[in-house]
Amino acid sequence: VANIAEAWRKRKYIKSFVCKLIDSYGEEGETEVWLDMSLDCGYLTKEKHLYLLEKYEEVSKMLHSMINRPEKFCI
């Protein structure tokens, strides 16, 4: 979320905006790995794991859309 907020502040410059969104996209992928590890270690139930993965898939799609069409969001 912090990277997305930083990207939003940089939306005056398309390349900077996209760069920060790509960082966010990478962090989203990393979080999915942590969710998998949390399931494997017994910290999450299968149901909670699936729920969170579905939410992160939504975030991933939104970031992908923003990266592909930055002009829609930039000043």
C-alpha positions in Angstrom: 0.0 0.0 0.0 2.8 2.4 0.8 4.3 1.9 -2.7 0.9 2.7 -4.3 0.6 5.8 -2.2 4.1 6.9 -3.3 3.2 6.1 -6.9 0.1 8.3 -6.6 2.2 11.2 -5.4 4.4 10.8 -8.5 1.6 10.6 -11.0 2.8 13.9 -12.5 5.5 11.9 -14.1 4.3 8.8 -16.0 7.6 6.9 -15.8 8.0 7.5 -12.1 4.4 6.5 -11.5 4.7 3.3 -13.5 8.1 2.4 -11.8 6.5 2.6 -8.3 3.5 0.6 -9.5 5.8 -2.1 -10.7 7.4 -2.1 -7.3 4.0 -2.5 -5.8 3.2 -5.4 -8.2 6.4 -7.1 -7.1 5.4 -6.7 -3.4 2.0 -8.1 -4.2 3.7 -11.2 -5.5 6.0 -11.5 -2.5 2.9 -11.2 -0.2 1.4 -14.2 -2.0 4.5 -16.2 -1.2 4.2 -15.2 2.5 0.6 -16.3 2.5 1.6 -19.7 1.1 4.3 -20.0 3.8 1.8 -19.0 6.5 -0.6 -21.8 5.3 2.3 -24.3 5.2 3.3 -23.4 8.7 -0.3 -23.6 10.0 -0.8 -19.9 10.7 -3.7 -19.7 8.3 -6.6 -22.0 7.6 -7.1 -23.1 4.0 -10.3 -21.0 3.9 -8.5 -17.9 5.1 -5.6 -18.5 2.7 -7.9 -18.9 -0.3 -9.9 -15.7 0.8 -6.7 -13.6 1.0 -5.3 -15.0 -2.3 -8.5 -14.0 -4.0 -8.2 -10.5 -2.6 -4.6 -10.2 -3.7 -5.6 -11.4 -7.2 -8.0 -8.4 -7.3 -5.1 -6.1 -6.3 -2.9 -7.7 -8.9 -5.4 -7.1 -11.7 -5.9 -3.4 -10.6 -2.1 -2.8 -10.6 -1.7 -4.5 -13.9 -4.4 -2.2 -15.4 -2.8 0.9 -13.9 0.6 -0.1 -15.3 -0.8 -0.7 -18.7 -2.8 2.6 -18.8 -0.9 5.1 -16.7 -2.2 8.1 -18.7 -5.6 7.4 -17.3 -4.3 8.1 -13.8 -1.6 10.7 -14.3 -2.0 14.4 -14.2 
